[in-house]
Amino acid sequence: MADTADRFEDEVAEDDFKPLTAVEAQQWRQRQTPFSLWWVVLGQAVTGCLVAVAAWLLTGKPVIGWSAAYGALSVVVPAALFARGVTGRLARTVPGAAMVGFFVWELVKIAVTVAMLFAAPRLIPGLNWLALLAGFVVTMKVVWLALLFRAKRQSPA
């Protein structure tokens, strides 16, 4: 059984993989539209505001709106830090710094998110955790919408 799987993997590797030439790689790069992380952060901020206002209007309780807004803010602030870090001058100029910077800024993003969530009960009197979670999750999922719109905008290969 393992022998069959190994042969299948070898056949797939030989048949499906063809490295691009320098010209093909350049053409592929030209077909790719630039994608700014700041549009994602802006989309998250707008979505977070909409979720907070909707939570406030649907319940009639300001604390629910503030809780949802803080949940959204717990996504937007770390995402903005991450976007600033990975699009900074150092990441553009030093070849290896981009990959290392990505991991460092991702750790910073996670740490800031956790710190903000731990600080939530002290900062929002009467905090509603369900509203905070709703604001957090809905705002975080905006990234998938941005990727979906980017895929539709891209020209076919």
Number of C-alpha atoms within 10 A of each C-alpha: 5 7 7 9 10 11 11 12 11 11 11 11 11 10 9 8 8 8 8 10 9 9 9 11 11 11 12 12 11 10 12 12 12 10 11 10 18 14 12 22 25 15 18 27 23 16 20 29 21 18 23 27 17 15 23 20 13 11 11 11 11 14 19 25 27 24 30 34 27 26 30 30 23 26 27 25 18 22 27 18 16 24 20 14 20 22 16 13 11 14 17 12 10 10 10 11 14 19 12 13 18 17 14 14 19 19 13 17 23 15 13 18 20 14 12 19 20 11 11 19 14 10 13 13 11 12 19 17 15 13 24 24 18 20 29 25 16 18 28 22 13 20 17 11 12 17 13 11 11 14 12 9 10 12 10 8 7
